[in-house]
Amino acid sequence: MFWRLVFQLLRGSRARLTVAILALVSGAAVISGLLNLDFGVEYQLTQQFRALGANIVVTPQPAESAPESALTNPALMHEGVVLSHLQQIASPNISYAPFAYVVARSQGTAVVAVGTWLDELRILNPTWKLQGNWISARNDQTRCLVGRNAATQLHLTMGSPLQLQYLTRHSECTVAGIVNSGAADDDQIFMSLQALQTLADLPGKISVAQLSVSGNPKLIAGVASQLSAALPQLQVRPIREVTDAEGALLGRIRLLIVSMIILILVLTALCVLATMAALAMERRADIGLMKALGGSISRIVGFFVAEVGVLGAAGGLIGALLGAALSYWMGLRVFGAAIPPRWEVFPLTIVLMTIVAMAGALPLRMLGEVKPAIILRGE
Amino acid sequence: MSTVVQIENLRKDFGRVCALDGVSFEIEEGEWIAIMGPSGSGKTTLINILGGLDTPTSGRAIVDGVDVGRLDESGLTRFRAEKIGFVFQQFHLVSYLTAVENVMLAQYFHSTTDEKEARQALERVGLGDRLEHVPSQLSGGEQQRVAVARALINHPKLILADEPTGNLDEANEKIVIDLLRELHAERRTILMVTHAPSIGSLADRRIDFSHGRLAPSMASLASERP
């Protein structure tokens, strides 16, 4: 009888309750959308910031390396030592590559030659524009990439042979692609690490290791700290500009989302409250009658609490579904990538809306004051 | 016969207004009592106190051994559910519940619901074909019969009927009165407020009220047994 009566209560007041459920659905849709956004924003921001490139750099300690002479007399690290530690922390979220730099000559012109894992260049530098083809083989010693400035200076195009000289040693590769980075990389030539080490006679030596860690600033700092502990003789440095900007932006977006959620919860509760206050007045006669028939206030209020609970849960469920679509759309508009709905948003939205509906049903407390004798007299 | 209602020097004040002023009488089990009197004479106040909807200022109102004035809110609630069956002039059905659900509502507050029994109660008052109708789909007489079925469903010790035919046409009035006659024949105890002398005359006893007291000419009759 309890649920039968609750259903009839809902049916009997459907016109007025429509207002309440619309408020709940609207509130739930926006809250669900914002919650999905909140859960997804970190991933999206991480992806966005990862596009900026490496966010951790491993270099020799400053005492061993004077910046002004780094290219001419660079301090070097042992490739094996660094890579063995990087392999230990390897995960799908971490990309890394060693780099070795020398100033070589080509056609009588000095150019910076960079030896690295060619297959990782694209991952570590997702913003680079490339004319030509990426090199997928890590140690492809026959092909190389050339920065656009260097290509112009050396009159290179795709497929051109490129000869490099370092002291008395020579190396040759074919230009596979021309890099447009908008930065100093445009002046450099990228070849396989092994080829450069042979050219410079620096077997097993590297200048820098770059890591791109996909995660929040805390995770990045954690990886840096872990590496730093494992490699005390080297300097492991998160690139603060990127991680700090990501952290600050994430914090601001989260604050905005939480503020909006609170505001919407309050507004929804006020709307439900106004509806329930009117409903409580309408139902005074029914309450008076129920009391006269021997209904205890707890049993009577139980009907109405269940009623608003059903309203809140239904509003939360419908709103959560709409919110999933909303967050999908917002993700496309803001980040250019859809934010998929998170399963935990559904129960969270339903619980929040049920609590809001209950809070909005506070005017039903006045039903406890109803005097049946007065109501039944028609006053 | 046992005494179902025992009223001793009952008084009820609403501020400075005295609605009941030292009323005393008894009702035996199975009696049908008609309470009559002009408006404002205290009839409804008496019904409200006997039904546990109000409490006396002084005196005692004992129904089936329970002193209503001594009950707290919770006790009054149980008292209404278990001892009393109400029939109101305005019917007072829940508008969004069907006839059978209105009857089951009284069962629900009493103990547990039994839809079969509720249907039988409605069939008894001639509404077997109106079980699933909501009040707006029923005539006034049909609504009052639903109210009678609801009043009977928990087998109360006392049926309190406040102007049960006051809003009915002649045909429906007869139907409801016939129902009350049947209940009386079953030795149900009925206390009925009415303005109609013709209906009052059907009762075993008639008690007249005036200004919150038993009318002088009736005071002695009120204490007489049939």
Interface residues (C-beta under 8 A of the other chain):
Chain A: M1 F2 R4 L5 Q8 L9 R11 G12 S13 A285 D286 L289 M290 K291 A292 L293 G294 G295 S296 I297 R299 P372 A373 L376 R377 G378
Chain B: T44 N48 G51 L53 D54 S74 T77 R78 F79 R80 A81 E82 I84 F86 F88 Q90 H92 V94 S95 Y96 L97 E101 M104 L105 A106 Q107 Y108 F109 H110 T113 R150
